[in-house]
């Protein structure tokens, strides 16, 4: 479970610290430009490191968001002031703390690692200063090695004593689920290259096949969840576009039953229906991975006003007892689905200032920064503005 995120000098996130506590289901709310998607980017970078990416020049490229010097905060006092990323994650009885700092001197074409560390329950497993890495043994002895300063050390780190916990942390990073679906790209075509789901969910059909290979009961769970919203939903499957065709591409189909059965290819579904189907897959993820972490950027973006409350209710139900799901939003109906102590507010004065570290709506209310109904205060501009 995510416990803390710290970001410095990345876009509008400057000395930005967010402590999530024990919230399994939470919301980050803020106006456009306050850093919601920037936070999503940071999780994407950390996820790529968990998946084994060591090249500082390739972080983020898996989702076409390569880490670039242009992403550095333009208000830095020095041009070579590093970007910093830190994350604390609780897994079972272990609290993992990982940190990475990157700079880009004028003569360099790729980011250089200036510092990196990994700790478990406060005990340092390794720490790094540029190319010098110190690996700390169980007894406190240090083994010093050199490492390419354009290469991230965590993916290659193996510790004989702590291998199990360390691997579980790296796997947690690798399975971070970051969602900002683009329905027009969600054709349902099976490409054969997707163990993981991309942020825009364009490879959803491949992900369905991957999940099915891990859980034979996937169809039952998804069907039941879909019928909660669409009573005429019957089932889903993958087949050729034309019935009985022997050649051609495979596509995801959804089947509905009324007076007759209708089978509809995924690419012909409405944007909202595609997002509901995507959300129906999440209970399977949580059943497979009790520590599953999902970050969904503006989940209500493709839904009608009347559908938002039900959709958010489904998300919160999915992560009520296992895993963790954080959504971002500036939609009043989404705000209505989260208690104030699980709703964090991002505020940024203007495009030349950094985003403030978030406080919960409960904290804002206690400080008498707003009163009355949250949705009304938001729409009237009484909260969310400097």
N, C-alpha and C positions, 0 to 999 in steps of 0.2 A: 504494500500500500504506500502510495506517495505520502511523504510526511513534510517535505520541504523542497522548494525550488528557489534557486538563487541565480540571477542573470545580471551581468554588468556589461555595458557598452554594446549591446546588441539591439539595433534599431532604437526604439524608444524605451527599452528596458535598461535602466541605469541604476545600479545598486538596488535592484528589485528583488525583494525577498517575500516569498509566500509560504506560510506554514498552514497546511491543510488540516492538521489535527487528525481526528479519527473519522472524518467524513467519508462514507462510502459513495455518496451521491451528492454532488455539489455543482454550483453554477458560478461562473465568472461572468459578471455583467458589466457592460461598458459601451459607450458610444463608439461609432466608427473611428478608427485611428488610435484607440487606447491601448492596443497591444495584444488583443485576443489571439489573432492569427500568429503574431510573433511568438507567443508562448507555445502555440502549436508547432511552429518551426523548431523550437528548442527541443521539444520532445522527439521530433523527427530526427534531429542530429544525434541525440542520445540513443535512439532506437537503432540507427545505422551502425553506431559504434558497437552496440550489443550484438548486432548481426555479423560483426567481424571486420567492418571497414576500418582500416588503419591509416589510410592516406588522407591527410588533412585537406587535400585538394578535391576529394571525392565525397566528402560528407554531404548528405542531402541530395545527391544526384539520383538516388533511387526513386525519388518523387519529384525530380526536376526542380529542386529548391537548393542548388549548390550554395554552400557557405561562401560569401563573397565579401571583399573589402568594402563594397558599397553598402553592406548591411551594418557596418560599424556606426555607432552613435556619432552624429556629426558635431556634437557639442563637447567632445573629448578635449581635455586640456592639452594632450600631446597626441600626435598622429599615430604613434606606435604604442599607445596605451592598449593593453590586451583586452580581448573579449574574455569573459569568465562565465563558466557554466558549472553549477553545483546542484546535486540532487541527493536527497536522503530518502531511502526506501525501507520500509519495514516488511520483512518476510519471515514469518514464524517468530522465533525468538531473537532474530538478528536484525540490527539496524545497520544498513549499508550507507556509507557516505562516499560519494564520488565527485571529484572536481577536476576541471580541465580549463586551462587558460591558453589562449592563442594570440599571437601577434603577427604583424606583417611588416618587417623592416623594409625600408625603401628599396633596397637592392634585391629583395626576395620576390619570387613569383608565386610561392605557395605559403600558406600559413605555417608558422613555426610554433611548436608546443613550448610554452615557457614554464608551465608547471602542470602537474597531474598527480592525483593521489587516490587511494582507495583505503577506506577504513571499515572495520566491522566492530560494532559496539564500542567505538572509540579507540580501538586498537588499529594502528597503522599497518597495513599489509604491504603497501609500497608507496613511495613518494618520489617525486621527480623534479629536477631543476634543469630545464632544457634537455640536453642530451644525457644527463647523468641521472640514472635511476637507482634508488636504494630499495632493495627488497628486505623486509624485516621478518626475521624468523620468529617462531613461537617463543623463543627464549630471549628475544630482543636483539639478537645478533643481526648485523647488517651486511648484505652482499651487494656490492656496487657494480653496476654494469653500464655500458654505453648503449644508447638507443638513438636511431635516426630522429633528428628533431622535427622532421616532417611526418613522422609516424606516431600514431597514438599507441600507447603501451597496453591499455586494458585488454583488448582482444587477444593479445598474445600472452598475457599473464597467466601463469599456472602456479598454484601453491599446493604442495603435497599435503600440508596439514589442513588447509582451508578449502580444498578443491571443490567439495560438495557445495558449501554455501556460496562461494564465489561464482561457481557455474550457475547456481540458481539465480543470482543477481544478474549475471550477463543474459541469461535466458529471459528474465523478466523484462530487461531492456529490449531485447530482440522482439518480444511479442507485444510491445506497446501498440495499441490499435488507435491510429489517428484518422479521424474521419472528417471530411469536408466534401461529401458526395456531389458529383456533377452529373445529374440524371441524363443529360444528353450524351454523355460518354459511356453510360451504363447500358451497353447494347445487349448484354447477356451472351455474347459470343465466347465460346470456349477456345482459348488460345494455347493452353498447355504450358504457359510459363507463370504460374502464380501460386507459390506456396503461401505467400502473405498477401493481404489485401492492401492495395495502394490507397493513398489518402482520398483520391477522387472516386474510388470504388469502381473504376472502369473494368476491373478484372473480377467482378463479383461472381461470375459463373465458375471461374477457376477456384475461387475461394470456397464456394459451395462444395465442389468435388473434394477439395482438401479436407474440409470439415467432415464430410461424409466418410472419408477414409479413416478418420479418427473416432467417429461416433456413429454407430449403426442406427441409433435411435434419432438421428438428426431430423429426418422427415417427420416423425411423429411430433417432436417438439415444435418445429417450425409450423406445421399444419395447425396445431392447436393454438399457437400464438396468433397466426393470421386470422383464424376464425373468430377470435375475440373482437376483431375489428371488421372483418368482412365475412359475414355468416355464409355467403355463397362460395367461399374459397374451398376448394377440394384438395388439391395437391400441386406439386411442382415436379419438374423433371428436366432432363437434358436429352435432346434428340436433334436429328437433321431438320433443317428448315422445312423441307417438304416431306410429308408422311411417306414412309416406305422407301425413301431415297437411300441409296447405298453409298453415295459419294457426297462430298460437300462438308461445310463446316457444321459443328454442333452448336446449338443455342439452348439457353435456359427458357423454359416455358412454364407458365402458370395456368392451372386448370380451375375453372369455375363451373358450378353445377346449379342449374335452376330447373326450368322445364326441359332443358337439354344441357349437355356438357359442352362448354366452350374452352378451347385451348388457345391461349394468347402468348405470342413470343414476347420475351421480356422487353425488347426495344419498343414495343407498341404500348406499353403500360404508361400511365400518367407518372409525372415526376414524384408525386406524393406516394403513389402505390409502390414505386421502386424503393423509396426510403423506408416505408413500412416493412417491406420484405427484408431489407437490410437489417432493420432493428430486430426482426423476428429471428435472425441468426445469432444475436448476441447471447441469449440464454444458453445456447450450445457452447459458445466460447467460455462462459462462466462455469458451466458444468465440467468442461475439460480442464480449465485452469482456475483454481480457486482464488488465485491472486491476480486475475486478469485486470488490466488497466486500459480503459478506453477514454479517449479525449475527442469529443465531438464538437466541432466548430459550427455553431448556429444550426442545430438540428431541425429547427422549425422553418428553415429557409424556403423549402419547397412544399409546405403544407398550407392548406386553407386554415383560416382562423378557427373554425369549428373543430379541426382535427388536432390542434396543438396540445390541448389539455390531455387528451387520451394518449397521444404519442409520448409526452413527457411522463405520464403516469406509468406507461409500459416500461420506459427506461429505468425509472426509479424502482419499479418492482423487480426488474431483472437483477439489479445490483443491491438489493435490500440487505442481503446477508452474506454475499460473497463478492469478491472483486471490488472494483472501484470505477466509477464513471464521472467524469467532469465534462460539463457542457459549457459553451460560451453563448451569450445571447444579449440582445438589446430589445427583445420582444416582450411586451407586457404579459402575454398569456403564459410564456415560459416562466417568467418571474413568479407567476401565481402558483407554479408547481413545486417551488422550493421554499422551505422555511427560511426565515431571515438569518438564522445562525449557520446556514449552509449556503448562503448567497454572498459572494464577495464582489465588491464594487471596484472597478478600475476607473481612475480619474486622471485625465491629462488636460492641462490648461489650454495648450495650443500646440501647433506642430513644431515649435521650437523648444518645448520643454519635455522632460521625461515623464513617464507614467509613474504615479505614486504607487508604492506597495499597497496591495489591497487590504481593506478591512471588511468585516462582515456588515450586513445591513443592521444587525443587532447592535454592533459597536457604533455605527453611525447614528442610530436612533438614541442610544444611551448618551451620546455626546450632543444630543439635541440638534443634529444637523438636518434633520427632517422629522416630520410628524405625520400622522394619518396614514392613509392607504399608500402602499409602495407603488402600485401601478399608476395611480393618479399623480403622485409626486414625481415619478419618472417622466410621464408624458408632459407634465407642466414645467419640467426642467428644474424642479426643486432639489433633486439629487442627480448626481452624475456630472455636474458642472462645478468648476472651480469657484 
